[in-house]
């Protein structure tokens, strides 16, 4: 019996897929089709898969050509599969010409001519028109955002707004954007979505104005500093039927979501303590150090450290306490936020003027998880137990600056696909704004520790 194998994402199943499966089957007697998982596609930069794995498998099955369907979830799996299934022929479309010649050590490799003028990418952009994103602000994070957006198909960075026109022009020239402006009305009129990357205290006004103009909004963290403002913005987004997302990049990255999955599946038992730390010694003179109202360590990095706490322990804490070491101008150089929950504790440590070990530690009744610095990118973590010899290590890919994952989820949600909102919920964003509010009120009152 001649065995053939082929692989693909088979998203939005189309004629090209049908043709390749038919011809693959004709190459032998038994056809195995490998369908990729969403996580694997993400890790190789295919971020906008629309159909679930179930739906994609189902569509392959319906053709009747596949004798067996398997799931492809990691690099190197093809080499294992061709040996494991004793494959005679490996085949894919001609768009991959040469890419799988390394399999010739094990079987025949056949590149079948690709069906012209059709692809999942094409269908995705037909179904969902390109999202024109406008960027508000031209600072450090905006400079990272634009190159990352290039990895997310279905989006383009259309324009940039800055009240200082020279900064907008410089930014537009650097990233070859056609439109730059200091006219906010004009800016909103020509975009579908807005990325707010302006100074913290301006987030509320820009986000509100963008939503009122019918734009979807991805707003850099922290969204706002008052709970009532966060509630107001989310209810405005509902009223206008627009997407509002807070851009805490860790929330959307694959490794962090895998870590949450491992914890939630009970691997370390009941969670009793979450401790998250993020510190970066910051140069004098930068906004974080000089803005006496909204600067400081907690407003800068607290969104990261609060994220695993709220995701794992919930938003219903019983007690919260803030302790800060402050600079002379009143900003916090280092802040500890201690939480008491019904059945456990949590601690957030963040700072711009104190250096500590940036780790995430999750303690449970049967073991603990340690994600070392930079845990906020979550490239790896370990599950450890009482028996110190027993350690399970996890390693994940994290591409570029990681902003592509949040942009991908933003585009996915705008395109009316449900199911990714769980990564950072409205309730969690509102709770964070509430915590920031309590912190700032207290910091204002008590100048010295
Ligand atoms: N394929 C084909 N003809 C097309 C499109 C795809 O023969 N017009 C083949 C690919 O070469 C591959 C298989 O179908 O062997 C599965 O491809 P997949 O990547 O899932 O489909 P694409 O439409 O190419 O997807 P995308 O646009 O997301 O890259």
Boltz pocket constraint, residues with backbone or C-beta under 6 A from the ligand:
constraints:
  - pocket:
      binder: B
      contacts: [[A, 6], [A, 7], [A, 8], [A, 9], [A, 10], [A, 11], [A, 16], [A, 17], [A, 20], [A, 91], [A, 92], [A, 93], [A, 94], [A, 95], [A, 96], [A, 112], [A, 113], [A, 114], [A, 115], [A, 116], [A, 117], [A, 118], [A, 119], [A, 120], [A, 121], [A, 122]]
      max_distance: 6.0
